[in-house]
Amino acid sequence: MHPILFEIFGFEVPSYGVALVTAFIIATILLRREGARLDLDPEQLTDAAVSGLLFGLIGAKLLLIIVELDDFIQNPAKLLDTIRSAGVIYGGQIGGALGVIWYLNRHKLPIVKTLDVMAPHLALGIGLGRVACLLAGCCYGVHYDGPFALHFPEVAHCPAPAGVGLFPIQIVSLINGVVLYGILIWLLRRRKFDGQIVAAFVFLYGLTRAIIENYRGDGVRGVWFDGMISTSQLIALGGMAAAIGWTLWKFKGLSRKNTSG
């Protein structure tokens, strides 16, 4: 890990923030290209992505406070730590979606069609963003001594336990994001109805996140039902159910249309 990228004039530049910004830039560049292919204005897509990023940062921190509310009530000073923390990814997704929808509605742009184009790039951005977690030592995996186990050194402000083997969950999440991007782009170019790619993203990300969550070793996610399920898994299951319902409803409508035609 390498939490501090470099120091200039006494100011430390964290690798976490640089990695997140880099992930956003890469995803946005690809989004602009794909949007242009589908006759969407690249500049407006960029503005929508920035709106999503800003709202997403707020949403991620709010969900972090919610799932760790008791701890924050007992230690109000920890609220200052949320400035450095990225928060809970699902909160970022929900907040980001609201930010994008707000922007698209304000500018009278096609909401569902645009969200379909943005969904693959959100998956990619989330995946690439896990490099930041790897560099900072956060969102670490369970104890693991098998192949590719990660060993974090003793470093200040590193939440990962030092000197023990940990499951390479950040790397798995990175690969997952890249694979989901490829699948969703493939589906985007073959979609049957607006909203199909958003539904596919919600389902596939929810499915993989629910599985990956079992290999997370950190506890900053909130747990329910005596520790059987985390907040992210609970949201994932709800999102998967909604995605399945939406997709079945849309395909049923297409079937009726084709039959009547």
C-alpha positions in Angstrom: 0.0 0.0 0.0 1.0 3.6 -0.5 -1.4 6.0 1.3 0.6 9.1 0.6 1.5 9.6 -3.0 3.9 12.5 -2.5 4.4 15.6 -0.4 4.7 19.1 -1.8 5.4 22.2 0.3 4.6 20.3 3.4 1.2 19.2 2.1 0.6 15.4 1.8 -1.3 14.3 -1.3 -3.2 11.1 -0.5 -3.1 8.3 -3.1 -6.7 7.5 -2.2 -8.1 10.8 -3.6 -5.8 10.7 -6.6 -6.9 7.1 -7.4 -10.6 8.0 -7.1 -10.2 11.1 -9.4 -8.3 9.0 -11.9 -11.1 6.3 -11.9 -13.7 9.0 -12.5 -11.7 10.6 -15.4 -11.2 7.2 -17.1 -14.9 6.3 -16.8 -16.0 9.7 -17.9 -13.8 9.6 -21.0 -15.3 6.3 -22.1 -18.8 7.6 -21.2 -18.3 10.6 -23.6 -17.2 8.3 -26.4 -20.1 5.9 -25.9 -22.6 8.8 -25.6 -21.4 10.4 -28.8 -22.0 7.0 -30.5 -25.6 7.1 -29.3 -26.1 10.8 -30.3 -25.9 12.1 -26.7 -24.1 15.4 -26.0 -20.7 14.5 -24.4 -20.6 17.8 -22.6 -24.0 17.2 -21.0 -23.0 13.7 -20.1 -19.9 15.0 -18.4 -21.9 17.5 -16.4 -24.4 14.8 -15.4 -21.5 12.6 -14.3 -20.0 15.5 -12.2 -23.4 16.0 -10.6 -23.6 12.3 -9.8 -20.2 12.4 -8.3 -21.0 15.3 -6.0 -24.3 13.9 -4.9 -22.7 10.5 -4.6 -20.0 11.7 -2.2 -22.7 13.2 0.0 -24.9 10.0 -0.2 -21.9 7.7 0.6 -21.1 9.7 3.8 -24.7 9.9 4.9 -25.2 6.2 4.6 -21.9 5.7 6.5 -23.3 7.9 9.3 -26.6 6.0 9.3 -25.1 2.5 9.5 -22.7 3.6 12.2 -25.1 6.0 14.0 -24.6 4.6 17.5 -20.8 5.0 17.2 -21.1 8.6 15.9 -23.5 9.4 18.7 -21.0 8.1 21.3 -18.1 9.8 19.5 -19.3 13.0 17.7 -15.7 13.9 16.9 -15.6 11.0 14.5 -17.9 13.0 12.2 -14.7 14.9 11.1 -13.3 11.6 9.9 -16.1 11.3 7.3 -14.3 14.1 5.4 -11.4 11.7 4.7 -13.6 8.7 4.3 -15.3 7.8 1.0 -18.3 6.3 2.9 -20.5 3.5 1.9 -20.5 2.8 -1.9 -24.2 2.0 -2.1 -25.0 5.3 -0.5 -22.9 6.9 -3.2 -24.8 5.1 -5.9 -28.2 6.2 -4.5 -27.0 9.7 -4.0 -25.3 9.8 -7.4 -28.4 8.5 -9.2 -30.5 11.2 -7.6 -27.9 13.8 -8.7 -27.9 12.6 -12.3 -31.7 12.4 -12.4 -31.9 15.9 -11.1 -29.5 17.2 -13.7 -31.2 15.3 -16.6 -34.6 16.5 -15.5 -33.4 20.1 -15.2 -32.0 20.1 -18.7 -35.0 18.2 -20.2 -32.8 15.2 -21.3 -34.0 11.6 -21.8 -33.5 10.2 -18.3 -33.8 6.5 -18.7 -31.9 6.3 -22.0 -29.1 8.4 -20.5 -29.0 6.3 -17.4 -28.6 3.2 -19.6 -25.5 4.8 -21.2 -24.1 5.8 -17.8 -24.6 2.5 -16.0 -21.7 0.5 -17.5 -19.3 3.4 -16.8 -20.6 3.6 -13.2 -19.6 -0.1 -12.8 -16.2 0.6 -14.3 -15.7 3.7 -12.0 -16.6 1.7 -8.9 -14.2 -1.1 -9.9 -11.3 1.2 -10.7 -12.1 3.1 -7.5 -11.2 0.0 -5.5 -7.5 0.8 -6.3 -7.9 3.7 -3.9 -9.1 1.2 -1.2 -6.0 -1.0 -1.9 -3.7 2.0 -1.6 -5.3 3.2 1.6 -5.8 -0.3 3.2 -9.5 0.2 3.7 -12.4 -2.2 2.8 -10.0 -5.0 3.4 -10.8 -8.7 3.3 -11.1 -11.5 5.8 -8.1 -13.4 7.2 -6.7 -15.5 4.4 -3.4 -17.3 3.8 -4.0 -18.7 0.4 -2.7 -17.6 -3.0 -2.6 -13.9 -3.7 -3.1 -13.0 0.0 -2.4 -9.4 0.8 -0.2 -8.4 3.7 -0.4 -4.7 4.8 2.5 -3.1 6.6 2.2 -1.1 9.9 1.2 2.3 8.6 -0.5 5.2 10.3 -4.2 5.7 9.5 -4.3 2.3 7.8 -7.4 0.4 9.0 -6.3 -3.0 7.7 -4.6 -5.2 10.3 -0.9 -5.4 9.7 1.3 -8.4 9.2 -1.5 -11.0 8.6 -2.8 -12.5 5.4 -6.0 -11.0 4.0 -8.2 -11.9 1.2 -7.5 -9.7 -1.8 -11.0 -8.3 -1.8 -10.0 -4.9 -3.4 -8.5 -6.7 -6.4 -11.5 -9.0 -6.8 -13.8 -5.9 -6.7 -11.6 -4.2 -9.3 -11.9 -7.2 -11.6 -15.6 -7.4 -10.9 -16.1 -3.8 -12.0 -14.2 -4.3 -15.2 -16.0 -7.5 -16.1 -19.4 -5.8 -15.4 -18.4 -2.9 -17.6 -17.7 -5.3 -20.5 -21.0 -7.2 -20.0 -23.1 -4.0 -19.7 -21.5 -2.4 -22.8 -22.3 -5.6 -24.7 -25.9 -5.4 -23.5 -26.1 -1.7 -24.2 -25.5 -2.3 -27.9 -28.2 -5.0 -28.0 -30.8 -3.6 -25.6 -34.5 -4.1 -26.3 -35.9 -1.3 -24.2 -34.9 1.8 -22.3 -34.0 0.9 -18.7 -32.7 -2.5 -19.6 -29.0 -1.7 -18.8 -29.9 0.1 -15.6 -31.8 -3.0 -14.5 -29.0 -5.2 -15.5 -26.5 -3.1 -13.6 -28.6 -3.1 -10.5 -29.0 -6.9 -10.6 -25.5 -7.9 -11.6 -23.8 -5.5 -9.2 -26.2 -6.5 -6.4 -25.5 -10.2 -7.0 -21.7 -9.8 -7.1 -21.7 -7.4 -4.2 -23.8 -9.7 -2.1 -21.3 -12.5 -2.7 -18.1 -10.4 -2.4 -19.4 -8.9 0.9 -18.9 -12.3 2.5 -15.2 -11.9 2.1 -15.0 -8.4 3.6 -13.2 -8.3 6.9 -13.9 -4.7 7.9 -17.1 -4.0 9.9 -17.9 -0.5 8.8 -21.0 -1.5 6.9 -23.7 -2.2 9.5 -25.1 -5.6 10.1 -28.7 -6.9 10.5 -30.4 -10.0 11.8 -27.7 -10.9 14.3 -24.9 -10.3 11.9 -26.4 -12.5 9.1 -26.5 -9.7 6.5 -24.9 -6.3 6.0 -26.5 -3.1 5.0 -25.0 -3.4 1.5 -26.3 -6.9 1.1 -29.8 -5.8 2.2 -29.8 -3.0 -0.4 -28.4 -5.4 -3.0 -31.2 -7.9 -2.5 -33.9 -5.2 -2.7 -32.3 -3.8 -5.8 -32.1 -7.3 -7.5 -35.8 -7.9 -6.8 -36.7 -4.5 -8.3 -34.5 -5.1 -11.3 -36.1 -8.5 -12.0 -39.6 -7.1 -11.6 -38.8 -4.2 -13.9 -37.3 -6.4 -16.6 -40.1 -9.0 -16.6 -42.7 -6.2 -16.8 -40.9 -4.5 -19.8 -40.4 -7.8 -21.6 -44.1 -8.7 -21.0 -45.0 -5.3 -22.6 -42.8 -6.0 -25.6 -44.4 -9.4 -26.0 -47.9 -8.0 -26.0 -46.8 -5.3 -28.5 -45.3 -7.9 -30.9 -48.4 -10.1 -30.6 -50.8 -7.2 -31.3 -48.7 -6.1 -34.2 
